[in-house]
Amino acid sequence: PNSPSPLAEPLPDPLFNLPSGVVSSAVSLTIALPESTPADTTLRYTTDLSEPTESSPLYLTGVTSINLPNGGTVRARAFRPGHVPSRIGNRHFIRLGSSIGSDYRSSGKPFQSNLPVLLLDSFGINVDAFTSTTARPDRTTFAALYPAASPLNAAPQKLLRGATRVRGQTSAAFPQKPYQWELWSSSKDDDKSESLLDLPAGSDWVLQAPYSDKSMMRNIVAFDTMREWSGPGSAMRSRFVEVFFNQNGGSIDWSDYRGVYILTENVERGKDRVPLQKLNSLIEDPVGITGGYMWSKDKPPFDNPINTLTTSPWGAQKLDVFEPKSPTQAQLNYLTSHLNSFESALAGSSFANPTSGYAAFIDSASFIDRILWIELFRQADFQSMYYAKDRGGKIRAVPLWDFNMSAGNTNDWSPLVTQQPGQSSSEGWMNVRFIHDWQGRFGAAFYPYFPRLFADPEFTTQFWDRYWQVRRSIGSDAAISSRIDSLAAQLTAGLPDPVTNGVGSWPSSTPSSESPAARHYSRWPILGSLQWPNSFGATDRTTFASEISFLKSWLLRRLAWMDSQSM
């Protein structure tokens, strides 16, 4: 075969005198090209995160000086007339301030934690300013990840180029912002999979901010128990981390501390996430088109919206397809038609028939596990419902998501909506809430599946069978209490000191102890205050230990109530 034309081959990559990293002093950066590079090749660079073009500043070897006193970013690219430019070379430097790099709280030592620590730097871009659901651009962010117990003056475990943006809807308005975090390759703004904290590799991650969940663990308890019970794809893996995020330029310091976050796998298709066959735009044959889908019942905006169009009493369901990311119209048509058939069967007079009713379309076990966890935790925020369908398979109600508003962390206790009259916050059926919402507050199209499924005696029997299997294993009183205590020990570093709000005003406040929870509540002093959607009584819980005690006692009361309702 003919060799490619030299004009079609990219120019050699720029060479830097230093790798990207975390630094404690000013950086002097030089750029060069291999000696064999033709003399008419030029180097162009930027320091504002933009891509270098032929009109960007010219770098002259031996003449140009790039000094970064407070860290920063440099991007460089080679150009030659009539040739393909080189790949973009990127160098990013996080400048570590003395307040965490060498003299944390006047100790003469660097900051370190019993949890992993994540440093993020967006180089002067205020990521937090973009909270609108319709305008959240990815912002280049460089990260350094340190393992548990590592001081910040040691080499990080991982250096990660990528992007962040604010995520969530209601949670985006909290002072502690949640983030979507995407990992990129070294030369392109393209996805690059990395394993973080022993979690399976992925390019998309979520930094959940547990601001209004003062135990900081409701999501982890729900996700971990579901995954242990139902297996891969039923819930996402997660880890506690302490986060610093510098968005104002300059060095990263104690004032950039953002508190405890939950690093969580993104909800997506993948061998180690939700295992499904990959569906691309070329697959439209009758067999291939039947699977590889994930979709959600959630609040807009939607990426790939579809509406079911059945004659069921609840009317059209508004859904959003996110796997595949760019579905063809034929694929959307197939999934819509399949869901129409499912809903028609569910609404029909023979809906409980095991061969022609709803069971022909759904994996009943996954739907039972989903509603079982909703009931166990009395999840109030059930507006993020995910579903998946593999090739040739049935619809699965996976994965679990959004359990921060559960286990008593909600003030939405209207007797007409969330519970029956005379019941406490840990009593009452959430599937009854579905019925009330279906008939009243949100209209007929609001989550109709579960009330109809419970009209089938066999579904109800299977629900209770699985409930008691859970209660005799991961859902026993002892297992739940032990899990909560173990997670709490991570957040308190095993210290006996009571965790309270910090003394003084941030960033000069003093943590009640040197533990992740104490530092978190020094940064966000909300213990003993009523923060939406906290339950009434939050003002009496002025310590972290009281929040843990409340969570534990609430769950045990809830389980005792469900025990009493068993058929």
Summary of the structure (lengths in Angstrom):
residues: 567
radius of gyration: 26.5
end to end distance: 74.3
largest distance: 84.7
contacts: 1847
relative contact order: 0.09
helix: 26%
strand: 21%
